[in-house]
Amino acid sequence: MNYILSQADIFVDNKFVRADIFVSDGRIVSISPSFNPPSGVSVLNFNNCIIVPGLLDVHVHLREPGFSYKETVFSGTMAAAHGGFTSVCCMPNLNPCPDSVDNLKILTDIIDRTANVNVYAYGTISVGEKGETLSDMDGMSEKVIAFSDDGRGVQSDEFMREAMIKAKSLNKIIAAHCEDNSLLDGGYIHKGEYARLNNHKGISSESEYRQIERDLKLCSQTGCKYHVCHISAKESVEVIRQAKKSGVDVTCETAPHYLVFNDMDLQENGRFKMNPPIRSEEDRLALIEGITDGTIDMIATDHAPHSKEEKAKGLKDSLMGVVGLETSFSAIYTYLVKTGIITLEKQIELMQINPKKRFGIGTEIKEGENADLTVFNLNEKYTVNPDGFLSMGRATPFENAELYGKCKYTMVNGRTVWQENSTEK
């Protein structure tokens, strides 16, 4: 199918220009101020919208195989398209988890059959994510985006050193969920004011940043490429900042909920429960500073769907995890861009350019590139209603929030995968 995407402001060479994009056979053929459409070409009019290179999310739980009652590759990638993402990296805490070539193939076969956007699989660091024996990193290396035991921290210093040495030899990234189990003390929300006032057990920030400190030392010694998942604490920002200054090859991500909410925004509802937890206002402001000064490289969603029943047990007993693919762009645009904290260009850097640089995925809007494109109407306001999500998960702290920046259209490899209210003629 051939298309012209017309009358929008297009993000080209790190700036917005008014132009049309001609797409043919899955690629961007030309970018020009205007086209006279050839016969048989569909013209999509996106007046008052922006077109950006398809967003990238390096931290998504698609739950299949093993937990398809929570989400499937099909439903999760439809949610991604609905939110403007054209590429996602799927985390490996599955059943079976991708710790061998055979187990990885179970996942990639599902992706090949049912994914609606580009999906890149993580392999596990350890067999069964038990932190005891290395997975078949050699065998999986060419087929995975990186290695992670996401959902749990690697507890052994020596095992993490061994994993980093192996990843270094394969030129692969270790993407770490940093959590020291010895410091958890039965906590399930942030160990802060809300927990104190409401008699909840808290998770200390130390359980996160102490393991980051350990890993950064190991990374410095081994030369491994290292990425820190979903940082939430002010101390985490600072130790990563200092490591970058000393030349450690480290990047990191945070998620929209950590940038928007603090622990005093919590409600006695499972939609506010995730790991790591939403922390204090001090932590939130430190994360924003990390975003603005470049310490934090990217924003990922940690999209983690559960069933309605699993999230209906309040803060104490609900499972950890919230969904985020369908609200991420508009939440960041509403709370950080419209408020003047960052520019729209910075948002695209955090959600597309930097993930592309670090993980080697995605495209740019350029002649000859694959047509992975997303259209947003920045002026369109909507109220978040999880019943309208394409994800099977419904638990989001952004429920009922009024957000700006609605996704109108998503194209992957020249194919329309999500479309709303565009005019075709």
N, C-alpha and C positions, 0 to 999 in steps of 0.2 A: 504493500500500500504506500502511496506517495502523499505527502502532506505539505501544506504551507501553514506554519504557525505565525499568525499575522497580528500586527498592531500592538505589540507588547514591548515593554522595556526589558532588554535581554542582557544578562550578565556575561560580558565578554571581556577578557583581559583585565579582570578585577574591577570593572566599572560597568555601569548600566548605559546601554544605548538603545534607541528606538530602531527596531529593525524587524524584518521577517526572516524566518528560517525555513529553508526548503529541505525536506527529508525524503530520501528515496532509498529503497532497499535497506532500510535499517540504519542508514548513515546520514549525517548532515552534509548535504551537497553544497549548499551556499548560504551565506548570510548577507542580506542586502536591505537597503532602506525600503524597497518595495519590489514586488513581483507581479508580473502578469501571468496568472496561473495557467499552465498548459492544460490541455483537455485531460479529464480523468483524474485531476489532482484535487483532493479534498482541502478546502481552506477552513482553518479553525481560527476564528476571530477572538483574540484575547485582549481587547481594548481595556485599558485601566488595570492591567495585570502585569506581573513580572514573570519572566522565564529564567530559571536558574538551572545549572547542571544538576542532575538528579542527586538528591541528598543521600548520604552514606551513614549507616549506623553500624558501628563495630561491636555492638553488644546487645544481642537479641536472643531471647529464648523462644524457639519454635515448638518445643515440647514433643516433637515426633522424631524418632520412634519412642514408644514407651508410655507417653502421657497424653495421648491424642484426645482425651476427654477435656483437657485444659486448652489445647490449641493444636492445630495441624500446620504443616508447612504451607498448605493452600491458604488457610484462613489467616495465618500470620503474615504471609506475603501480600495478601489482599489488604490487610491492615497497613502494611508498609506503604503500598501504593496509595492508599487513601490519605496517608500522612505526607506524601511527597518523596518517599524513599525509593530509589531504584536499585540499591544494593544494600544487603545486610549481611552481617557475619553472625552465624548461629552458634550459640554456646553448646558445650558438649555434655552437660549433665543430663544425659538421656539414658534410655534402657533398651538395648545395650548402648553403653557410651562408646564413642569412637576412639578406642584405645588400641585398635589393631586394624590392619587393612580390611579384613572381612567385616568388622563392625562398622568401619567408616563407610564401606560400600552400601550397607543397609541404609544409612542416612543419605548418601549422595544419590542413590537410586530413587528415593522418595523426592528429593530435590529436583532431579532431572524430570520426573513425571509430573510434578504438581506445583512447582514454584511459579509465582507470577512475576517476581522480580529476580535480579541476580542474587544468588545466595552462596556465601563462602563459608565452609565448615571449619570450625576449630577442631583439632585433635586434643585429646587429654594429655596432660603431662605424665600422669601415672595410670597404671592398670586399675580400672574400676574407680578412679579418682580417690584411691585410698592412701596416696602419698608414700607408698612403700617400694614399688617396683616401677621403673620407667616403662611407659607405653612403647609401642613399636614406632618410635619417632622417626627412625630411618625409613621404614616402609611407607609411612603416611606423609612424609615431608613434602613431596611434590603435589600432594592432593589437598593440603590444608592451608589455611591462611596464617595460622599461628598455633601455639600450644597453650592450653589453659586447663586448670582444674576448677573452673569457676563454680561457685556455690560453696566452696570451702577453701581455706588457706592451706598451703603446704607447711606442715608444722616442723619438719626436720630441716635444720640448716644444711646438713650435709647432703640431704636428698635434693634440696633446691640447688645447691652448688652443682651437683651431678647433672641435673636437668639443664641448667644454664650452659654448662660446658657442651652438652650434647646439642642444644639449640644453636649455640655459637658455631659449632662445626657444620651445621645444616643451614646456616644463615637464616634462621627463623626467629620470630619474636616469641618471648614468653610473656603472656598476658595474665597478670596475677590478681586473683581475689585475695586481698590481704586481710587476714583475720587470725589473731592469736587465740586459740581456743582456751588457753589457760587464763585469759583475762576476761572471759565473757561473763562468768558468774551468774549464769541463768538469765541474763538480760534479754529483752526483746524490743525495747525502744531505747532512745538515747538516754544516757545517764545524766539527766539535767533537771531543769526546774519542773517541767510537766510531770516527769516520772516521780519526783519528790512530792509534788502537790497531790498526785492522784494514786500514790501507793503502787507504782509499777516498778518492776526490776529493770535496771538500766544497763545498756551496753556502753562501756567506756570508749572514748576516742582512742585511748592507748591501745586497745585491741587491734585497731587499724594501723595507726602510724608506727607502732613498734615493729610490725612485720615489714612495713615499707622500708623502714630504716635498715633492717637486716638485709632485705633484698637488694637495696641500693649498694650496700657494701659488697655483696656477692657479685653484683653486676659490674661494679668497678674492677673487681679482681678478675672476672672471667671475660669481660668484653661483650657480654650477651646483649642483644637488643631486648629492652625490657619496657613493658607497658603496664601501667597500674590501672586497674578497673575501678570504676565508680567511687572516686574519693569523696569523702564527706566531711572531713575534719580539718580545722585550721592548721594543726600540726603537720598533717599530711602535705598540705600545700607548701609549707615552709621547708620540710625536708626534701621535697622534690625540687623546689626552687634552688636550694643550695647544691643539690646533686647536679643539676643542669649547669650551674656555674662552674662546677669542678670538672665538667666534661663527660659525665656519665651519660650513656646512650639510653635515655629514659623519656617516655612520653606518658601522658595520663589523660583520663577522661573524668568528667562528672556528669550528672544527669539533671534534667530540668527541675525536678522536685527539690533537689538540694539547693538550687539557686533561687527558688521562689519562696519556699516555706521554711519556717523554723519550728522548733519543738513546741512552742506555745500555740501553734496553729493546729496541733493534733486534735483529733476527735476520737471518741471511743468507738472506732470503726476500722475494720480491716483494710479499708482503702488507704489508710495512712501507715500501713505496716510494710516495711521493706528492709532489706539488709544490704549495705549498712543503713542505719536509720536516719531520718531527718534530724539534724542536730540543732544547736543553739543559733541565735542571731549572730553571735560572734563568728561562728563557723560559716554561716551563710555569707557574711560580708567578706570573710577571708577567701572563700571560693570565688566570689565576684572579683576580688582583687587579682586572684590567680588567673581568671579569665582575661582580665584587661591587660595584665602585664606579660601574658604569654606563658606563664608557668603551666597552666592547664591548656592542653593542646586541642581538645575536642569535647564535644557534647555528644553523649550516647544516651539511649533511653533506658537500658537494662529492662526492656520490655519483658515482663515475667508474669504471664497469665496463669490464673488458677480458676477452679470452678467456683460458682456462686456459693456453694456450701462451704468450701474451704476458706472463703474470705468473709463469711458471715458470723465469725466467732469473736469479734471485737479485737482490740489491740493485743490482748494477752494470748489468745488461742488461735487466731487466724494464721494461715501460712504466710511466710515472707514473700513479698513480690507484688508489684503493681504494673499495669500496662501503660505504655507511653508512646507508641508509634504514631497514633492518630492525633496527639495533642502537642508533640514536641516542638515542631516549628512554630506554631502559633503561640505557645506558651513563652518561648524565648523571645519571639518578636514582641509580644504584648508587654512582658514584664521587664525586658532588658533593652530592646531597641526603641520602642515608643517612649520609654521613660528617659532615654538619652544616655543610658549606661554604656551601651556599645552601639556601633553602627550596624546597619544591615549588611554591609560588606564584611564586617567582623563575624556576624552570625554565619554567613556562608563559609567563611574561613573555618569556623569551628565545626560546622556540620557537613562540610563537603571537601574543602581544599586540604585541610590538615589530615583528615582520615585518608584521603587519596594519597598524600605524600607518604604517610607512615606505612600504610598497609598495601599500597600498590593496586588499589581498586578504583573503579569509577572513571568518569570521563570529564572532559571540559566541553564548553560550547565552542566548537572549532570545526572548520571544514575538514571532512574526512573522518571525523570521530564518530563512534557509535552514538546514535540518537537516544541518550538517556536524559530526559528533560522533565522538568516539573514547573507547573504554572500555579502561582499564588495570586489571589486578590488581597492585597494588604489592607484594603479599606473595609473589607467585609467582616463584620462582627457576628459572632455566633455564640450560643450558650452550649457548653459541653454537656451532651446527653449520651451517656454510655450505651443506651439502648440502640443508638445509631452506629455504634462501632462495627467494623467488619471483623475485628478480633473476637474470638470466643470469650476472652477475658473482659470483665466489666469494671474491675476495681481500679479507680484512679483518684488521686487526691485533687485532681482538677475538675471533678464532677460539679456541674452548675457554674463553673467559672465562665465569665464573659471574655472571649479571646478574639483577637484580630489576626488576620492572615490565613484565609481559608484556602486549602488546596482545591484547585479547580480541575486539574488535569495532570496525569502522569503517563509518560511514554518511556518504555523500556525497549532498547534495541529497535526503535522505530515502530513499536507496537503499542497501541493504546491499551493501557491496563486499568486506568481509572479516569473517569470523565464526568464532570458535572457542569451543567449550565453553560457549555460553550456553544457557539453557533457554527454549524457546518453547512456549507452551501456548495 
